[in-house]
Amino acid sequence: GVTIVDAMLLHTALKAKEKGHEGFTFMRYTKVPQLAQVRFGKIGDPGIPASFFINADQVIAELSKVIPTPDEAKIRKATREKQEKQQKKEKAN
């Protein structure tokens, strides 16, 4: 399933792209796991070594498969509600 880390990484990747960056570094705090230190940029920028770099496009491509956008979530909810309504109608007949 989706974890808090997945959600944090997707949000960070989307923010990186919004700010015009290729990617970011992401270091979670051990004692407060819902917090992380993030640096936006590209490999070679100050504080962004290749070994810690995370490509924003790759994160978005992978996690968008399991975490829908708000618009996709609305569509899924509407579809689910329509199906449930149809099933109730069929049971009543």
Biopython code that builds the backbone (N, CA, C, O; Angstrom):
import numpy as np
from Bio.PDB.StructureBuilder import StructureBuilder

atoms = [
    (1, "GLY", "N", (0.808, -1.184, 0.000)),
    (1, "GLY", "CA", (0.000, 0.000, 0.000)),
    (1, "GLY", "C", (0.860, 1.260, 0.000)),
    (1, "GLY", "O", (2.089, 1.203, 0.047)),
    (2, "VAL", "N", (0.194, 2.363, -0.053)),
    (2, "VAL", "CA", (0.854, 3.665, -0.059)),
    (2, "VAL", "C", (1.250, 4.014, 1.369)),
    (2, "VAL", "O", (0.464, 3.833, 2.298)),
    (3, "THR", "N", (2.449, 4.506, 1.540)),
    (3, "THR", "CA", (2.932, 4.902, 2.857)),
    (3, "THR", "C", (3.085, 6.412, 2.933)),
    (3, "THR", "O", (2.989, 7.110, 1.923)),
    (4, "ILE", "N", (3.323, 6.903, 4.132)),
    (4, "ILE", "CA", (3.554, 8.341, 4.307)),
    (4, "ILE", "C", (4.765, 8.782, 3.490)),
    (4, "ILE", "O", (4.781, 9.893, 2.959)),
    (5, "VAL", "N", (5.772, 7.926, 3.386)),
    (5, "VAL", "CA", (6.966, 8.281, 2.612)),
    (5, "VAL", "C", (6.619, 8.445, 1.136)),
    (5, "VAL", "O", (7.112, 9.365, 0.483)),
    (6, "ASP", "N", (5.774, 7.558, 0.605)),
    (6, "ASP", "CA", (5.352, 7.686, -0.797)),
    (6, "ASP", "C", (4.675, 9.024, -1.029)),
    (6, "ASP", "O", (4.974, 9.725, -1.996)),
    (7, "ALA", "N", (3.760, 9.372, -0.135)),
    (7, "ALA", "CA", (3.046, 10.648, -0.273)),
    (7, "ALA", "C", (4.004, 11.827, -0.172)),
    (7, "ALA", "O", (3.894, 12.786, -0.936)),
    (8, "MET", "N", (4.942, 11.757, 0.767)),
    (8, "MET", "CA", (5.917, 12.840, 0.925)),
    (8, "MET", "C", (6.798, 12.977, -0.316)),
    (8, "MET", "O", (7.067, 14.085, -0.779)),
    (9, "LEU", "N", (7.242, 11.839, -0.848)),
    (9, "LEU", "CA", (8.101, 11.883, -2.040)),
    (9, "LEU", "C", (7.355, 12.428, -3.248)),
    (9, "LEU", "O", (7.907, 13.227, -4.006)),
    (10, "LEU", "N", (6.106, 12.008, -3.439)),
    (10, "LEU", "CA", (5.341, 12.517, -4.572)),
    (10, "LEU", "C", (5.117, 14.022, -4.439)),
    (10, "LEU", "O", (5.285, 14.766, -5.405)),
    (11, "HIS", "N", (4.746, 14.459, -3.265)),
    (11, "HIS", "CA", (4.541, 15.897, -3.046)),
    (11, "HIS", "C", (5.832, 16.672, -3.321)),
    (11, "HIS", "O", (5.804, 17.721, -3.964)),
    (12, "THR", "N", (6.948, 16.159, -2.838)),
    (12, "THR", "CA", (8.242, 16.819, -3.050)),
    (12, "THR", "C", (8.601, 16.854, -4.529)),
    (12, "THR", "O", (9.096, 17.867, -5.024)),
    (13, "ALA", "N", (8.356, 15.760, -5.235)),
    (13, "ALA", "CA", (8.652, 15.712, -6.670)),
    (13, "ALA", "C", (7.807, 16.722, -7.436)),
    (13, "ALA", "O", (8.304, 17.403, -8.333)),
    (14, "LEU", "N", (6.530, 16.816, -7.082)),
    (14, "LEU", "CA", (5.656, 17.780, -7.750)),
    (14, "LEU", "C", (6.107, 19.210, -7.470)),
    (14, "LEU", "O", (6.066, 20.060, -8.359)),
    (15, "LYS", "N", (6.536, 19.476, -6.243)),
    (15, "LYS", "CA", (7.046, 20.809, -5.898)),
    (15, "LYS", "C", (8.341, 21.106, -6.660)),
    (15, "LYS", "O", (8.548, 22.232, -7.113)),
    (16, "ALA", "N", (9.204, 20.113, -6.802)),
    (16, "ALA", "CA", (10.452, 20.300, -7.550)),
    (16, "ALA", "C", (10.146, 20.731, -8.982)),
    (16, "ALA", "O", (10.732, 21.686, -9.492)),
    (17, "LYS", "N", (9.222, 20.017, -9.624)),
    (17, "LYS", "CA", (8.864, 20.359, -11.011)),
    (17, "LYS", "C", (8.219, 21.745, -11.079)),
    (17, "LYS", "O", (8.493, 22.516, -11.998)),
    (18, "GLU", "N", (7.370, 22.053, -10.112)),
    (18, "GLU", "CA", (6.708, 23.358, -10.065)),
    (18, "GLU", "C", (7.736, 24.484, -9.980)),
    (18, "GLU", "O", (7.549, 25.558, -10.553)),
    (19, "LYS", "N", (8.823, 24.220, -9.257)),
    (19, "LYS", "CA", (9.867, 25.225, -9.079)),
    (19, "LYS", "C", (10.913, 25.190, -10.198)),
    (19, "LYS", "O", (11.859, 25.977, -10.184)),
    (20, "GLY", "N", (10.748, 24.279, -11.169)),
    (20, "GLY", "CA", (11.654, 24.210, -12.303)),
    (20, "GLY", "C", (12.926, 23.409, -12.074)),
    (20, "GLY", "O", (13.923, 23.614, -12.767)),
    (21, "HIS", "N", (12.900, 22.495, -11.103)),
    (21, "HIS", "CA", (14.087, 21.690, -10.792)),
    (21, "HIS", "C", (13.950, 20.264, -11.329)),
    (21, "HIS", "O", (12.846, 19.740, -11.479)),
    (22, "GLU", "N", (15.097, 19.658, -11.611)),
    (22, "GLU", "CA", (15.119, 18.279, -12.106)),
    (22, "GLU", "C", (14.769, 17.275, -11.021)),
    (22, "GLU", "O", (14.166, 16.235, -11.289)),
    (23, "GLY", "N", (15.152, 17.598, -9.801)),
    (23, "GLY", "CA", (14.946, 16.645, -8.722)),
    (23, "GLY", "C", (15.270, 17.248, -7.377)),
    (23, "GLY", "O", (15.172, 18.458, -7.171)),
    (24, "PHE", "N", (15.665, 16.363, -6.451)),
    (24, "PHE", "CA", (15.843, 16.810, -5.079)),
    (24, "PHE", "C", (16.614, 15.766, -4.273)),
    (24, "PHE", "O", (16.816, 14.636, -4.717)),
    (25, "THR", "N", (17.036, 16.173, -3.085)),
    (25, "THR", "CA", (17.502, 15.228, -2.080)),
    (25, "THR", "C", (16.427, 15.201, -1.005)),
    (25, "THR", "O", (15.697, 16.174, -0.814)),
    (26, "PHE", "N", (16.341, 14.084, -0.313)),
    (26, "PHE", "CA", (15.268, 13.878, 0.651)),
    (26, "PHE", "C", (15.819, 13.080, 1.817)),
    (26, "PHE", "O", (16.163, 11.908, 1.670)),
    (27, "MET", "N", (15.903, 13.717, 2.973)),
    (27, "MET", "CA", (16.437, 13.027, 4.153)),
    (27, "MET", "C", (15.429, 13.155, 5.284)),
    (27, "MET", "O", (15.214, 14.242, 5.822)),
    (28, "ARG", "N", (14.816, 12.033, 5.636)),
    (28, "ARG", "CA", (13.825, 12.024, 6.725)),
    (28, "ARG", "C", (14.523, 12.101, 8.070)),
    (28, "ARG", "O", (15.637, 11.607, 8.248)),
    (29, "TYR", "N", (13.841, 12.730, 9.006)),
    (29, "TYR", "CA", (14.335, 12.781, 10.381)),
    (29, "TYR", "C", (13.917, 11.497, 11.090)),
    (29, "TYR", "O", (12.747, 11.118, 11.058)),
    (30, "THR", "N", (14.862, 10.840, 11.721)),
    (30, "THR", "CA", (14.605, 9.562, 12.378)),
    (30, "THR", "C", (13.590, 9.695, 13.506)),
    (30, "THR", "O", (12.680, 8.875, 13.629)),
    (31, "LYS", "N", (13.747, 10.724, 14.323)),
    (31, "LYS", "CA", (12.871, 10.861, 15.491)),
    (31, "LYS", "C", (11.498, 11.439, 15.152)),
    (31, "LYS", "O", (10.551, 11.269, 15.920)),
    (32, "VAL", "N", (11.382, 12.111, 14.024)),
    (32, "VAL", "CA", (10.100, 12.674, 13.584)),
    (32, "VAL", "C", (9.939, 12.293, 12.109)),
    (32, "VAL", "O", (10.204, 13.108, 11.225)),
    (33, "PRO", "N", (9.503, 11.049, 11.842)),
    (33, "PRO", "CA", (9.516, 10.541, 10.466)),
    (33, "PRO", "C", (8.613, 11.266, 9.470)),
    (33, "PRO", "O", (8.771, 11.093, 8.261)),
    (34, "GLN", "N", (7.673, 12.070, 9.956)),
    (34, "GLN", "CA", (6.831, 12.811, 9.020)),
    (34, "GLN", "C", (7.486, 14.115, 8.580)),
    (34, "GLN", "O", (6.887, 14.892, 7.837)),
    (35, "LEU", "N", (8.709, 14.357, 9.033)),
    (35, "LEU", "CA", (9.483, 15.532, 8.609)),
    (35, "LEU", "C", (10.703, 15.098, 7.815)),
    (35, "LEU", "O", (11.287, 14.044, 8.070)),
    (36, "ALA", "N", (11.079, 15.924, 6.851)),
    (36, "ALA", "CA", (12.259, 15.620, 6.039)),
    (36, "ALA", "C", (12.943, 16.918, 5.637)),
    (36, "ALA", "O", (12.311, 17.969, 5.526)),
    (37, "GLN", "N", (14.245, 16.817, 5.424)),
    (37, "GLN", "CA", (15.007, 17.936, 4.874)),
    (37, "GLN", "C", (15.091, 17.713, 3.374)),
    (37, "GLN", "O", (15.491, 16.642, 2.918)),
    (38, "VAL", "N", (14.715, 18.723, 2.615)),
    (38, "VAL", "CA", (14.676, 18.611, 1.160)),
    (38, "VAL", "C", (15.527, 19.713, 0.543)),
    (38, "VAL", "O", (15.506, 20.856, 0.998)),
    (39, "ARG", "N", (16.273, 19.358, -0.496)),
    (39, "ARG", "CA", (16.998, 20.355, -1.302)),
    (39, "ARG", "C", (16.614, 20.117, -2.744)),
    (39, "ARG", "O", (16.735, 19.002, -3.251)),
    (40, "PHE", "N", (16.155, 21.156, -3.402)),
    (40, "PHE", "CA", (15.787, 21.065, -4.814)),
    (40, "PHE", "C", (16.980, 21.443, -5.678)),
    (40, "PHE", "O", (17.794, 22.278, -5.284)),
    (41, "GLY", "N", (17.087, 20.835, -6.852)),
    (41, "GLY", "CA", (18.153, 21.188, -7.782)),
    (41, "GLY", "C", (18.479, 20.051, -8.721)),
    (41, "GLY", "O", (17.621, 19.253, -9.098)),
    (42, "LYS", "N", (19.765, 20.002, -9.091)),
    (42, "LYS", "CA", (20.239, 18.938, -9.990)),
    (42, "LYS", "C", (21.567, 18.422, -9.461)),
    (42, "LYS", "O", (22.197, 19.043, -8.605)),
    (43, "ILE", "N", (21.974, 17.284, -9.981)),
    (43, "ILE", "CA", (23.245, 16.697, -9.555)),
    (43, "ILE", "C", (24.364, 17.710, -9.786)),
    (43, "ILE", "O", (24.472, 18.308, -10.856)),
    (44, "GLY", "N", (25.178, 17.884, -8.773)),
    (44, "GLY", "CA", (26.297, 18.821, -8.875)),
    (44, "GLY", "C", (26.023, 20.163, -8.222)),
    (44, "GLY", "O", (26.959, 20.903, -7.918)),
    (45, "ASP", "N", (24.746, 20.494, -8.000)),
    (45, "ASP", "CA", (24.439, 21.715, -7.269)),
    (45, "ASP", "C", (24.966, 21.570, -5.842)),
    (45, "ASP", "O", (25.099, 20.452, -5.345)),
    (46, "PRO", "N", (25.263, 22.676, -5.187)),
    (46, "PRO", "CA", (25.728, 22.587, -3.793)),
    (46, "PRO", "C", (24.741, 21.804, -2.927)),
    (46, "PRO", "O", (23.541, 22.080, -2.928)),
    (47, "GLY", "N", (25.259, 20.837, -2.198)),
    (47, "GLY", "CA", (24.427, 20.038, -1.309)),
    (47, "GLY", "C", (23.634, 18.937, -1.987)),
    (47, "GLY", "O", (22.793, 18.304, -1.349)),
    (48, "ILE", "N", (23.888, 18.692, -3.282)),
    (48, "ILE", "CA", (23.148, 17.646, -3.999)),
    (48, "ILE", "C", (24.132, 16.689, -4.686)),
    (48, "ILE", "O", (24.375, 16.791, -5.888)),
    (49, "PRO", "N", (24.692, 15.762, -3.905)),
    (49, "PRO", "CA", (25.575, 14.769, -4.517)),
    (49, "PRO", "C", (24.759, 13.742, -5.311)),
    (49, "PRO", "O", (23.589, 13.501, -5.013)),
    (50, "ALA", "N", (25.375, 13.159, -6.299)),
    (50, "ALA", "CA", (24.684, 12.179, -7.149)),
    (50, "ALA", "C", (24.112, 11.021, -6.330)),
    (50, "ALA", "O", (23.050, 10.492, -6.660)),
    (51, "SER", "N", (24.808, 10.630, -5.272)),
    (51, "SER", "CA", (24.365, 9.487, -4.476)),
    (51, "SER", "C", (23.062, 9.744, -3.712)),
    (51, "SER", "O", (22.395, 8.796, -3.296)),
    (52, "PHE", "N", (22.694, 11.006, -3.524)),
    (52, "PHE", "CA", (21.465, 11.342, -2.807)),
    (52, "PHE", "C", (20.380, 11.909, -3.718)),
    (52, "PHE", "O", (19.258, 12.144, -3.268)),
    (53, "PHE", "N", (20.696, 12.131, -4.985)),
    (53, "PHE", "CA", (19.768, 12.775, -5.912)),
    (53, "PHE", "C", (18.599, 11.859, -6.262)),
    (53, "PHE", "O", (18.782, 10.669, -6.523)),
    (54, "ILE", "N", (17.392, 12.433, -6.265)),
    (54, "ILE", "CA", (16.180, 11.713, -6.668)),
    (54, "ILE", "C", (15.557, 12.480, -7.833)),
    (54, "ILE", "O", (15.245, 13.664, -7.704)),
    (55, "ASN", "N", (15.379, 11.814, -8.954)),
    (55, "ASN", "CA", (14.814, 12.443, -10.142)),
    (55, "ASN", "C", (13.303, 12.608, -9.979)),
    (55, "ASN", "O", (12.584, 11.631, -9.771)),
    (56, "ALA", "N", (12.829, 13.847, -10.076)),
    (56, "ALA", "CA", (11.409, 14.153, -9.863)),
    (56, "ALA", "C", (10.511, 13.451, -10.879)),
    (56, "ALA", "O", (9.460, 12.929, -10.506)),
    (57, "ASP", "N", (10.899, 13.426, -12.150)),
    (57, "ASP", "CA", (10.070, 12.781, -13.173)),
    (57, "ASP", "C", (9.877, 11.291, -12.890)),
    (57, "ASP", "O", (8.790, 10.752, -13.095)),
    (58, "GLN", "N", (10.927, 10.635, -12.423)),
    (58, "GLN", "CA", (10.832, 9.207, -12.120)),
    (58, "GLN", "C", (9.886, 8.955, -10.949)),
    (58, "GLN", "O", (9.088, 8.018, -10.978)),
    (59, "VAL", "N", (9.979, 9.794, -9.921)),
    (59, "VAL", "CA", (9.098, 9.648, -8.761)),
    (59, "VAL", "C", (7.644, 9.842, -9.182)),
    (59, "VAL", "O", (6.773, 9.055, -8.811)),
    (60, "ILE", "N", (7.389, 10.888, -9.952)),
    (60, "ILE", "CA", (6.024, 11.179, -10.395)),
    (60, "ILE", "C", (5.482, 10.030, -11.245)),
    (60, "ILE", "O", (4.336, 9.617, -11.071)),
    (61, "ALA", "N", (6.297, 9.517, -12.160)),
    (61, "ALA", "CA", (5.858, 8.417, -13.024)),
    (61, "ALA", "C", (5.506, 7.176, -12.210)),
    (61, "ALA", "O", (4.488, 6.536, -12.473)),
    (62, "GLU", "N", (6.328, 6.831, -11.231)),
    (62, "GLU", "CA", (6.086, 5.623, -10.440)),
    (62, "GLU", "C", (4.922, 5.782, -9.469)),
    (62, "GLU", "O", (4.051, 4.916, -9.391)),
    (63, "LEU", "N", (4.908, 6.881, -8.734)),
    (63, "LEU", "CA", (3.900, 7.025, -7.683)),
    (63, "LEU", "C", (2.540, 7.478, -8.209)),
    (63, "LEU", "O", (1.527, 7.277, -7.538)),
    (64, "SER", "N", (2.498, 8.074, -9.376)),
    (64, "SER", "CA", (1.209, 8.454, -9.955)),
    (64, "SER", "C", (0.373, 7.228, -10.305)),
    (64, "SER", "O", (-0.841, 7.327, -10.486)),
    (65, "LYS", "N", (1.022, 6.083, -10.398)),
    (65, "LYS", "CA", (0.305, 4.835, -10.666)),
    (65, "LYS", "C", (-0.558, 4.431, -9.471)),
    (65, "LYS", "O", (-1.596, 3.792, -9.640)),
    (66, "VAL", "N", (-0.128, 4.804, -8.264)),
    (66, "VAL", "CA", (-0.843, 4.373, -7.058)),
    (66, "VAL", "C", (-1.482, 5.518, -6.272)),
    (66, "VAL", "O", (-2.363, 5.280, -5.446)),
    (67, "ILE", "N", (-1.051, 6.746, -6.517)),
    (67, "ILE", "CA", (-1.619, 7.904, -5.827)),
    (67, "ILE", "C", (-2.254, 8.803, -6.886)),
    (67, "ILE", "O", (-1.540, 9.407, -7.687)),
    (68, "PRO", "N", (-3.578, 8.899, -6.901)),
    (68, "PRO", "CA", (-4.234, 9.707, -7.932)),
    (68, "PRO", "C", (-4.114, 11.204, -7.659)),
    (68, "PRO", "O", (-3.935, 11.630, -6.518)),
    (69, "THR", "N", (-4.214, 11.987, -8.721)),
    (69, "THR", "CA", (-4.295, 13.442, -8.558)),
    (69, "THR", "C", (-5.658, 13.752, -7.938)),
    (69, "THR", "O", (-6.544, 12.897, -7.958)),
    (70, "PRO", "N", (-5.846, 14.951, -7.390)),
    (70, "PRO", "CA", (-7.169, 15.291, -6.841)),
    (70, "PRO", "C", (-8.291, 15.126, -7.870)),
    (70, "PRO", "O", (-9.374, 14.650, -7.531)),
    (71, "ASP", "N", (-8.039, 15.518, -9.127)),
    (71, "ASP", "CA", (-9.059, 15.362, -10.163)),
    (71, "ASP", "C", (-9.356, 13.887, -10.441)),
    (71, "ASP", "O", (-10.513, 13.498, -10.602)),
    (72, "GLU", "N", (-8.296, 13.068, -10.494)),
    (72, "GLU", "CA", (-8.500, 11.637, -10.712)),
    (72, "GLU", "C", (-9.260, 11.014, -9.541)),
    (72, "GLU", "O", (-10.102, 10.138, -9.737)),
    (73, "ALA", "N", (-8.959, 11.467, -8.327)),
    (73, "ALA", "CA", (-9.653, 10.942, -7.147)),
    (73, "ALA", "C", (-11.145, 11.263, -7.215)),
    (73, "ALA", "O", (-11.974, 10.424, -6.861)),
    (74, "LYS", "N", (-11.494, 12.472, -7.667)),
    (74, "LYS", "CA", (-12.906, 12.854, -7.805)),
    (74, "LYS", "C", (-13.606, 11.974, -8.839)),
    (74, "LYS", "O", (-14.736, 11.532, -8.632)),
    (75, "ILE", "N", (-12.919, 11.727, -9.957)),
    (75, "ILE", "CA", (-13.491, 10.880, -11.009)),
    (75, "ILE", "C", (-13.698, 9.461, -10.499)),
    (75, "ILE", "O", (-14.742, 8.856, -10.742)),
    (76, "ARG", "N", (-12.704, 8.929, -9.794)),
    (76, "ARG", "CA", (-12.825, 7.579, -9.247)),
    (76, "ARG", "C", (-13.986, 7.494, -8.258)),
    (76, "ARG", "O", (-14.750, 6.529, -8.272)),
    (77, "LYS", "N", (-14.115, 8.512, -7.397)),
    (77, "LYS", "CA", (-15.197, 8.528, -6.418)),
    (77, "LYS", "C", (-16.555, 8.577, -7.117)),
    (77, "LYS", "O", (-17.472, 7.841, -6.752)),
    (78, "ALA", "N", (-16.679, 9.436, -8.114)),
    (78, "ALA", "CA", (-17.942, 9.547, -8.848)),
    (78, "ALA", "C", (-18.280, 8.237, -9.548)),
    (78, "ALA", "O", (-19.435, 7.814, -9.544)),
    (79, "THR", "N", (-17.294, 7.599, -10.141)),
    (79, "THR", "CA", (-17.502, 6.313, -10.819)),
    (79, "THR", "C", (-17.941, 5.249, -9.827)),
    (79, "THR", "O", (-18.867, 4.483, -10.092)),
    (80, "ARG", "N", (-17.265, 5.208, -8.676)),
    (80, "ARG", "CA", (-17.604, 4.237, -7.640)),
    (80, "ARG", "C", (-19.037, 4.453, -7.134)),
    (80, "ARG", "O", (-19.792, 3.496, -6.966)),
    (81, "GLU", "N", (-19.400, 5.717, -6.893)),
    (81, "GLU", "CA", (-20.750, 6.022, -6.420)),
    (81, "GLU", "C", (-21.802, 5.651, -7.457)),
    (81, "GLU", "O", (-22.874, 5.157, -7.109)),
    (82, "LYS", "N", (-21.499, 5.887, -8.725)),
    (82, "LYS", "CA", (-22.431, 5.533, -9.806)),
    (82, "LYS", "C", (-22.623, 4.021, -9.859)),
    (82, "LYS", "O", (-23.743, 3.536, -10.023)),
    (83, "GLN", "N", (-21.518, 3.272, -9.718)),
    (83, "GLN", "CA", (-21.602, 1.812, -9.742)),
    (83, "GLN", "C", (-22.411, 1.288, -8.558)),
    (83, "GLN", "O", (-23.218, 0.370, -8.707)),
    (84, "GLU", "N", (-22.189, 1.878, -7.379)),
    (84, "GLU", "CA", (-22.933, 1.460, -6.186)),
    (84, "GLU", "C", (-24.420, 1.745, -6.341)),
    (84, "GLU", "O", (-25.259, 0.931, -5.956)),
    (85, "LYS", "N", (-24.736, 2.892, -6.902)),
    (85, "LYS", "CA", (-26.139, 3.260, -7.134)),
    (85, "LYS", "C", (-26.787, 2.276, -8.107)),
    (85, "LYS", "O", (-27.923, 1.847, -7.902)),
    (86, "GLN", "N", (-26.064, 1.924, -9.159)),
    (86, "GLN", "CA", (-26.568, 0.976, -10.159)),
    (86, "GLN", "C", (-26.782, -0.398, -9.532)),
    (86, "GLN", "O", (-27.777, -1.062, -9.826)),
    (87, "GLN", "N", (-25.857, -0.834, -8.669)),
    (87, "GLN", "CA", (-25.982, -2.132, -8.013)),
    (87, "GLN", "C", (-27.208, -2.162, -7.094)),
    (87, "GLN", "O", (-27.926, -3.161, -7.055)),
    (88, "LYS", "N", (-27.450, -1.084, -6.362)),
    (88, "LYS", "CA", (-28.619, -1.001, -5.483)),
    (88, "LYS", "C", (-29.894, -1.041, -6.302)),
    (88, "LYS", "O", (-30.872, -1.679, -5.913)),
    (89, "LYS", "N", (-29.881, -0.366, -7.424)),
    (89, "LYS", "CA", (-31.051, -0.337, -8.322)),
    (89, "LYS", "C", (-31.338, -1.747, -8.844)),
    (89, "LYS", "O", (-32.491, -2.174, -8.892)),
    (90, "GLU", "N", (-30.281, -2.466, -9.235)),
    (90, "GLU", "CA", (-30.449, -3.819, -9.773)),
    (90, "GLU", "C", (-30.959, -4.771, -8.683)),
    (90, "GLU", "O", (-31.762, -5.658, -8.974)),
    (91, "LYS", "N", (-30.512, -4.604, -7.450)),
    (91, "LYS", "CA", (-30.968, -5.462, -6.350)),
    (91, "LYS", "C", (-32.436, -5.213, -6.042)),
    (91, "LYS", "O", (-33.173, -6.134, -5.689)),
    (92, "ALA", "N", (-32.855, -3.959, -6.180)),
    (92, "ALA", "CA", (-34.254, -3.600, -5.897)),
    (92, "ALA", "C", (-35.200, -4.197, -6.935)),
    (92, "ALA", "O", (-36.375, -4.421, -6.642)),
    (93, "ASN", "N", (-34.712, -4.452, -8.124)),
    (93, "ASN", "CA", (-35.562, -4.996, -9.206)),
    (93, "ASN", "C", (-35.542, -6.465, -9.111)),
    (93, "ASN", "O", (-36.182, -7.144, -9.913)),
]
sb = StructureBuilder()
sb.init_structure("model")
sb.init_model(0)
sb.init_chain("A")
sb.init_seg("    ")
for serial, (resi, resn, name, xyz) in enumerate(atoms, 1):
    if name == "N":
        sb.init_residue(resn, " ", resi, " ")
    sb.init_atom(name, np.array(xyz, "f"), 0.0, 1.0, " ", f" {name:<3s}", serial, name[0])
structure = sb.get_structure()
